[in-house]
Amino acid sequence: MHSRRQPDDRGRAALRGWRRRPLVEGLPAWDRRGRGRPHPGRPGPARRQDPEDLRRLCVRGGHRRGGGLLQGPCALRVDRGRDRRHLVAPAARQGHPVKQLWDLAGVFAYLSLLTIGGGMAAFPEMKELTVDTYHWVTFPELLHFYSLGQLAPGPNMMMVASIGVTVAHIPGALVALVAFFLPTGLLTFFVGRLWTHLATWRWRPAIQTGLGSVAVGLVLAGAIIMGRGAITHVFFGVIALGVFLLLWRTKINPAYPIVASGLIGMALHYFNIA
């Protein structure tokens, strides 16, 4: 019988085997007939594993698991669309936790610099980054987090902790809170001291007027973007208008309209009205 490889191909075959070794280093010596159990005669780590055997084992394990995400060595993905098989680690697809924390820190540190006039001023950019760019949350989830931040005691932008928990659990919440509040806190401290020394500066009133106009524009843009996602039915529009008039004409605590609106929304959902 003819050999599967020509003699002049042995050097390249050995080189390919040597290059493949780090990809399967430390994997157990799987037995094809043992349905994933280690071979009795080879209890140690597998120094060389045939990619074809590994692919068959992963496909068989994936079928047994209902086609979900594979675990262990079967989490390595085999690309059948090319001539060569590429084994990709799951971390390359799911994102490393440390990188997610750095992304949270960068995004919320940047958003903290946009909160001129309040947290609502940063809402348009927050929606763009957290929903459209990084896909951390959906737009309805972002609206729910903001509503809970309005209802909870303390600053309403504590809701950034909810986004951090969704992305990276408790460490993500801590990183989001520190990144969002620390830059603006330091900036307010130093600029406030400088602003006091510039009390007699003639340009100070003009700067204050300009910043006030910018703050109104940013808050209005955030309210419009939030309204597009929240007001999806005529009943929700009536609720929004009623709360607006109530807060505009009276000095009622905003927590009461928020709780009442939530109860009305539950009733509308229960009776399939909206």
Stockholm file with secondary structure:
# STOCKHOLM 1.0

chainA/1-274         MHSRRQPDDRGRAALRGWRRRPLVEGLPAWDRRGRGRPHPGRPGPARRQDPEDLRRLCVRGGHRRGGGLLQGPCALRVDRGRDRRHLVAPAARQGHPVKQLWDLAGVFAYLSLLTIGGGMAAFPEMKELTVDTYHWVTFPELLHFYSLGQLAPGPNMMMVASIGVTVAHIPGALVALVAFFLPTGLLTFFVGRLWTHLATWRWRPAIQTGLGSVAVGLVLAGAIIMGRGAITHVFFGVIALGVFLLLWRTKINPAYPIVASGLIGMALHYFNIA
#=GR chainA/1-274 SS CCCSSCGGGHHHHHHHHHHHGGGSTTCBCBCGGGTTCBCTTCCSBCSSCCHHHHHHHHHHHHHHTTSCCCCGGGGSEECTTSSSCCEECHHHHHCCHHHHHHHHHHHHHHHHTTCTTSGGGGHHHHHIIIIIISCCSCHHHHHHHHHHHHHSSSCGGGGHHHHHHHHHHHHHHHHHHHHHHHHHHHHHHHHHHHHHHTTTCTTHHHHHHHHHHHHHHHHHHHHHHHHHHHCCSHHHHHHHHHHHHHHHHSCCCTHHHHHHHHHHHHHHHHTTCC
#=GC SS_cons         CCCSSCGGGHHHHHHHHHHHGGGSTTCBCBCGGGTTCBCTTCCSBCSSCCHHHHHHHHHHHHHHTTSCCCCGGGGSEECTTSSSCCEECHHHHHCCHHHHHHHHHHHHHHHHTTCTTSGGGGHHHHHIIIIIISCCSCHHHHHHHHHHHHHSSSCGGGGHHHHHHHHHHHHHHHHHHHHHHHHHHHHHHHHHHHHHHTTTCTTHHHHHHHHHHHHHHHHHHHHHHHHHHHCCSHHHHHHHHHHHHHHHHSCCCTHHHHHHHHHHHHHHHHTTCC
//
